[in-house]
Amino acid sequence: MFKTALIYPAAALAEIAGCFSFWAWLRLGKSIWWLLPGVFALVIFAWLLALTDSEAAGRAYAAYGGIYIAASLGWLWAAEGMRPDRWDITGAIVCITGAVIILVGPR
């Protein structure tokens, strides 16, 4: 569980950075060279997610989804300068709660 708690935020950062590079290229008019680090970040994301302590990929991905949502709101604030509102924060709390239930629920 501890290992997964470290991997998920790192995977989220890699995925968001990778996806943002495509966003920057398509939507913000950045150079096509932005795609190179983006592809690299997405490869790192996939590798990290495969390292989680889960017996099933689907369960690992489901739990990761909650962390990704919260990390995306952090990106919104830190990288895009838009502060999440109370509904964003409430939604993130619900998602993280769901991720914890998936991860620690008795099997």
Rosetta silent file (secondary structure, phi, psi, omega in degrees, C-alpha in Angstrom):
SEQUENCE: MFKTALIYPAAALAEIAGCFSFWAWLRLGKSIWWLLPGVFALVIFAWLLALTDSEAAGRAYAAYGGIYIAASLGWLWAAEGMRPDRWDITGAIVCITGAVIILVGPR
SCORE:     score description
SCORE:     0.000 S_00000001
   1 L     0.000  -41.861 -179.849    0.000    0.000    0.000 S_00000001
   2 H   -62.364  -43.073  179.358    2.823    2.434    0.861 S_00000001
   3 H   -60.191  -44.542 -179.865    4.528    1.765   -2.468 S_00000001
   4 H   -64.766  -37.660  179.097    1.280    2.405   -4.334 S_00000001
   5 H   -63.642  -25.456  175.850    0.709    5.635   -2.390 S_00000001
   6 H   -85.700  -37.019 -176.513    4.028    6.885   -3.766 S_00000001
   7 H   -69.563  -43.802 -175.018    3.537    5.579   -7.293 S_00000001
   8 H   -57.758  -47.965  178.328    0.085    7.040   -7.944 S_00000001
   9 H   -63.510  -37.909  178.201    1.040   10.725   -7.506 S_00000001
  10 H   -65.160  -41.977  177.932    4.173   10.241   -9.622 S_00000001
  11 H   -63.899  -40.231  179.609    2.134    8.486  -12.324 S_00000001
  12 H   -63.290  -43.690  178.913   -0.456   11.263  -12.224 S_00000001
  13 H   -61.575  -43.483  179.211    2.191   13.939  -12.676 S_00000001
  14 H   -64.071  -43.418 -179.355    3.693   12.036  -15.623 S_00000001
  15 H   -65.824  -44.950 -178.620    0.307   11.486  -17.255 S_00000001
  16 H   -64.539  -43.003  178.675   -0.822   15.075  -16.805 S_00000001
  17 H   -62.367  -42.545  179.081    2.483   16.439  -18.101 S_00000001
  18 H   -63.925  -45.540  179.215    2.319   14.120  -21.104 S_00000001
  19 H   -67.995  -36.293  179.219   -1.236   15.014  -21.932 S_00000001
  20 H   -64.531  -32.248  178.983   -0.575   18.705  -21.368 S_00000001
  21 H   -62.678  -37.950  176.269    2.193   18.617  -23.964 S_00000001
  22 H   -68.742  -41.131  177.122   -0.386   17.532  -26.543 S_00000001
  23 H   -59.011  -45.955 -178.598   -2.809   20.189  -25.262 S_00000001
  24 H   -62.730  -39.794  179.762   -0.093   22.837  -25.576 S_00000001
  25 H   -67.837  -49.378 -175.492    0.714   21.763  -29.120 S_00000001
  26 H   -78.236  -39.544 -171.160   -2.900   21.533  -30.338 S_00000001
  27 H  -102.971  -25.919 -176.545   -4.608   24.220  -28.303 S_00000001
  28 L  -108.141    1.366  176.396   -1.910   26.704  -27.341 S_00000001
  29 L    73.460   21.194  177.921    0.031   26.734  -30.583 S_00000001
  30 L   -72.440  164.512 -179.673    3.291   25.409  -29.120 S_00000001
  31 L   -62.375  152.078  177.179    5.915   23.762  -31.300 S_00000001
  32 H   -61.800  -20.819  178.690    5.494   20.144  -32.365 S_00000001
  33 H   -65.626  -16.346  174.087    8.669   19.473  -30.355 S_00000001
  34 H   -62.489  -22.173 -178.113    6.527   19.689  -27.224 S_00000001
  35 H   -71.334  -29.137 -178.161    5.294   16.206  -28.157 S_00000001
  36 H   -60.998  -54.174  176.923    8.664   14.527  -27.542 S_00000001
  37 H   -66.089  -27.288  177.624    8.797   15.055  -23.779 S_00000001
  38 H   -64.592  -44.826  178.074    5.054   14.401  -23.713 S_00000001
  39 H   -63.954  -42.873  178.148    5.438   10.950  -25.227 S_00000001
  40 H   -59.667  -44.422  179.389    8.308   10.212  -22.843 S_00000001
  41 H   -62.110  -38.552  179.365    6.165   11.303  -19.874 S_00000001
  42 H   -69.118  -33.435  174.674    3.319    9.030  -21.008 S_00000001
  43 H   -65.886  -43.797  177.253    5.703    6.063  -21.241 S_00000001
  44 H   -61.209  -42.542  177.198    6.892    6.791  -17.687 S_00000001
  45 H   -55.468  -50.739 -177.938    3.250    7.024  -16.586 S_00000001
  46 H   -63.442  -40.492  179.017    2.416    3.587  -18.000 S_00000001
  47 H   -63.373  -45.977  179.911    5.542    2.044  -16.488 S_00000001
  48 H   -61.541  -44.741 -177.811    4.804    3.508  -13.047 S_00000001
  49 H   -62.767  -31.263  178.103    1.197    2.343  -13.062 S_00000001
  50 H   -71.160  -13.555 -179.294    2.360   -1.193  -13.863 S_00000001
  51 L   -88.953   -3.422 -175.736    4.436   -1.179  -10.652 S_00000001
  52 L   -66.675  156.397  178.231    1.478   -0.811   -8.282 S_00000001
  53 L   -83.976   77.522  178.755    0.637   -3.405   -5.649 S_00000001
  54 L  -143.781  141.357  179.302   -2.498   -4.788   -7.244 S_00000001
  55 L   -82.552   -7.673 -178.449   -3.381   -8.245   -8.484 S_00000001
  56 L  -139.719  132.077 -179.299   -5.540   -6.799  -11.267 S_00000001
  57 H   -59.578  -43.159 -178.297   -4.824   -3.983  -13.704 S_00000001
  58 H   -59.449  -39.523  178.683   -8.438   -2.810  -13.706 S_00000001
  59 H   -69.042  -40.748  177.599   -8.452   -2.337   -9.942 S_00000001
  60 H   -61.379  -42.901 -179.123   -5.141   -0.474  -10.057 S_00000001
  61 H   -68.422  -38.594 -179.406   -6.486    1.810  -12.790 S_00000001
  62 H   -63.567  -46.911  179.637   -9.779    2.404  -10.977 S_00000001
  63 H   -65.741  -39.526  179.229   -8.072    3.442   -7.753 S_00000001
  64 H   -60.428  -33.416 -178.171   -5.573    5.550   -9.686 S_00000001
  65 H   -54.592  -40.053  178.526   -8.451    7.459  -11.277 S_00000001
  66 H   -65.199  -40.037  178.752   -9.296    9.161   -8.002 S_00000001
  67 H   -68.210  -39.602  179.117   -5.723   10.256   -7.493 S_00000001
  68 H   -60.401  -42.017 -179.311   -5.522   11.484  -11.086 S_00000001
  69 H   -62.039  -46.701  179.310   -8.569   13.697  -10.598 S_00000001
  70 H   -63.974  -42.467  179.654   -7.108   15.334   -7.495 S_00000001
  71 H   -64.670  -35.861  178.210   -3.703   15.756   -9.181 S_00000001
  72 H   -62.724  -36.877  177.400   -5.381   17.327  -12.223 S_00000001
  73 H   -70.289  -33.621  173.436   -6.904   19.974   -9.990 S_00000001
  74 H   -63.437  -40.970  176.865   -3.460   20.600   -8.515 S_00000001
  75 H   -63.238  -42.833  178.186   -2.162   21.067  -12.079 S_00000001
  76 H   -52.280  -43.846 -176.949   -5.056   23.428  -12.804 S_00000001
  77 H   -77.626  -51.318 -173.229   -3.902   25.605   -9.945 S_00000001
  78 H   -72.645  -43.898 -173.327   -0.104   25.280  -10.176 S_00000001
  79 L   -95.120  -29.911 -175.775    0.436   25.208  -13.940 S_00000001
  80 L  -107.943   -5.198  174.880   -2.600   27.020  -15.297 S_00000001
  81 L    71.630   19.341  178.654   -3.127   29.561  -12.538 S_00000001
  82 L  -112.013  117.934 -178.438   -6.793   28.730  -11.956 S_00000001
  83 L   -74.085  129.384  176.349   -7.735   28.015   -8.375 S_00000001
  84 L   -60.963  142.631  178.368  -10.079   25.011   -7.938 S_00000001
  85 L   -90.396 -178.807 -175.669  -13.475   25.976   -6.539 S_00000001
  86 H   -63.148  -30.558  179.584  -15.351   24.262   -3.715 S_00000001
  87 H   -73.497  -35.909  174.398  -17.068   21.879   -6.128 S_00000001
  88 H   -61.174  -47.648 -177.528  -13.730   20.821   -7.581 S_00000001
  89 H   -66.101  -43.062  177.812  -12.375   20.172   -4.102 S_00000001
  90 H   -60.767  -44.821  178.061  -15.500   18.339   -2.973 S_00000001
  91 H   -61.581  -40.800  178.834  -15.375   16.140   -6.062 S_00000001
  92 H   -64.008  -40.422  178.329  -11.699   15.388   -5.495 S_00000001
  93 H   -62.563  -43.427  177.347  -12.376   14.358   -1.892 S_00000001
  94 H   -60.091  -44.119 -178.464  -15.121   12.002   -3.052 S_00000001
  95 H   -66.610  -41.857  178.344  -12.786   10.512   -5.671 S_00000001
  96 H   -65.961  -38.232  175.632   -9.897   10.039   -3.257 S_00000001
  97 H   -59.615  -44.341  176.919  -12.270    8.411   -0.786 S_00000001
  98 H   -61.502  -41.500  178.609  -13.340    6.018   -3.525 S_00000001
  99 H   -61.602  -42.636  179.170   -9.717    5.256   -4.400 S_00000001
 100 H   -64.476  -41.992  178.280   -8.930    4.429   -0.771 S_00000001
 101 H   -60.060  -44.008  179.710  -11.978    2.148   -0.534 S_00000001
 102 H   -62.816  -42.842 -175.596  -10.862    0.299   -3.667 S_00000001
 103 H   -71.896  -40.826 -172.475   -7.296   -0.056   -2.400 S_00000001
 104 H  -104.998   -2.490 -179.937   -7.897   -1.109    1.194 S_00000001
 105 L   -60.021  143.817 -179.508  -11.240   -2.901    0.958 S_00000001
 106 L   -65.380  139.979  179.169  -11.182   -6.497    2.191 S_00000001
 107 L  -117.190    0.000    0.000  -10.843   -9.078   -0.551 S_00000001
